[in-house]
Amino acid sequence: MRNVKILDRRVYRPGQTLFHEGDQAWAAFLIESGEVEIIRSAGERHEVVLATVGAGELIGEMGLIDKSPRSASARSVGMTVVQVINEQNFSRLLANAEPGLVALLKVLLRRLRASNETVSAQSCLMAETRIVAEGFEPDAAEEIRPSVN
């Protein structure tokens, strides 16, 4: 049997982008060490940090499963090491999975994407309301972190 390399190790410096919202997915990333912020744009001047994930977490898989563009961007918080699994190898793993499981994953992804849209829209509205109420102009790169209860 031929030994096939599935994962490719990469290192990202603090603030480096792993992938951009709207891009076509080409890989998933298994975080080996460090942290990554999952970010959505919320209007022209704001971004929403949907989550901060760390070692052992898989990111970027949604676009590989449902073939949709990336729903968010990913940015390293500190020095981050990831194992990259390309689209071809990920597709091979999905092809070997039970069809019912893949169908379930696609349903869950549709729901997650809809939830992310709602959070982004609400965060943008909250930021605009705050700007009007406080009468100030925020920094161009202001970050919005939704509260989770």
Disulfide bonds with the S-S distance in Angstrom:
none
